[in-house]
Amino acid sequence: MERTRTFSWADPVALEKAARGLSGLEFLQEGIAGRLPRPPMADLMDFRLVEADHGRAVFEGQPAEFHYNPIGVVHGGLAATLLDSAMGCAVHSILPASAGYTTLEIKVNFIRALTINTGVIRAEARVIHGGARTATAEGHLRDRDGRLYAHATTTCMIFRPT
């Protein structure tokens, strides 16, 4: 039986404009408080930023049927996207206003399959190194009982105002 899913999203340009003048951590905290629109990717994949501190970020989501791949489990892209988002936002949280970042590299290790029975999953990430031009971070994806589903590392390039 065919299923249907519909969603809406906010203008990403408006979100980018709202970020101007905010430090990375201020921007993330404004999003958590609901004073900024969610990024379109978060609406598409149905996950959310739930915590942000200096050098740390946590995302939550719940695997659903629309995340499934043809072999009967959740596509690894959900885990990779949650981890990339958490690690990137951990890096973002240490940046001053007007600075930005982009992911240069991500390495994900998948430990066990996600299914709709997994329940809520949390991607928690911490900055390992925050330099002038690059930053590295690590993240772990766990269920509510603390079972590990994936872990990852990233390297991000930092863009600072000139």
N, C-alpha and C positions, 0 to 999 in steps of 0.2 A: 504494500500500500504506500503510495506517495505521501510524503509529509511536506509541509510548507513552513518556512520561517521568514519572518519579516522583521526588519529593524531599521532604526533611524540613527543619524549621527549629526554632530555639530560641525560647522565649518572649521576645518583645520587651520585655515589662515587666521581666523579670529583667535584661536587658541594660541598660535605663535605670536600674534600681536600682544595678547594678554601677558605673555611671558616676559616681554621687554621690561627691563628695570628691576626684575626680581632675581634674587640669587636662585641657584638650582634648588636648594632646599625649600625656600619660600614658595617657589613655583609648585613643587610637589605637594607641599602642605596645603596650598590653596586648592589644588585638585582634589585632595582627600576630603577637604571640608565642603566640597561641592560648589565652590565659588568660581570654578573654571569648568568648562565643558570637558567631557571625557574625550580622549583621542579616538578617532574613528576605528583604529585597529582593536581597541578594547571593546568597543560595541560589536564589531564584527565577530570577534572570537569569544565574547562574553566573559571577560575577566576584569579585575579592578585593582588599583593600587590601594592598599589598606594601611600601610605604615611607611613612614620615611623619617629617618634621622640622619645626622651627619655621617656619611659613609655607609649607609644601610637603607635598603628598600625591600618591601614585601608586597607581593601580588597574590591574589586569590582568584580561583576559578573553580568551576565544577564541570568535569567531563560530561558531555551530552552526546546524543545520537549524531548530531550534525558535525561532531569532531571525528567521527569514525572513518577508518580507511577500509579498503576492500577485504582485508583479512580478519575483520571482526573485532578490532580493538581501536582505541583512540590513536589517531595519527601522531607520530612523534613531533610533528610541527607544533602541536599545542604545547608540549613540554619545552621545546626549544624556544618558542615565542615567549612563554612565561619567564623562562630563565634569562633570555636576552633582555627582556623588558626590566626585570628586577636588577640585573647586573648593570645595565645602562643607567637606570635611575639611581642606583647606589653611587655611580660615578657622577651623575648629574648633581647629586646632593652635596658634593664637595666643591662645586664650581661657583664662582662669583657671578653677579649679574653680567649679562652680555656675553658670557662664555658659553660654548656649546661643545658637543662631542659627537662622534659617530663610532659605531662598532667597526673595528678593523678585522677582528677575528673572534670566532666563538668555537669552543670545543665542548660537545655535549656527550656524556656517557649515559645511556639509557639502561636502567637497572631492572625494571619490571614494567609490564604493560599497564596502561591506564584503561579503565572501562567506565561505563556509566555507574557501576557499583562501587567505584573507588570513593566517591563523595568529594567533598571540598578538598582542593589541593592548594598548597602554599609554596610559592617560590620566594625564598629568602636569600638575599645577596648582600655581600660586604665588599668594600674596596680593600684590595691588598696593597696597592701602590697608587698614589696620586701624584704624578709628576707634572712638570710644566707642559709637556707635549703628549705624553701618553699616561694612561691609567690602566690598571688591571683590577679585576674583581673575580670573585667566585660565588657560585650560587648552588643551592640545594632545593630540590622539589620533593615535598613530603605530603603525606595525607595527615588527617587529624590525629591519627595514632602515632605519628612520627616515622612511619615506614618510608624509606627512601625510594623514590621512583626514578630520579635522574639527578646528576650533578654536572656542573659546567664551570668553565673559566672563560674569560674574555679579555681582550686588549682593545682599548678605545683610544682614538685620537682626540686630543683636546684642541679646541679652537678658542683662542683668547683674543679679545679686542686689541687692535693695534693702535 
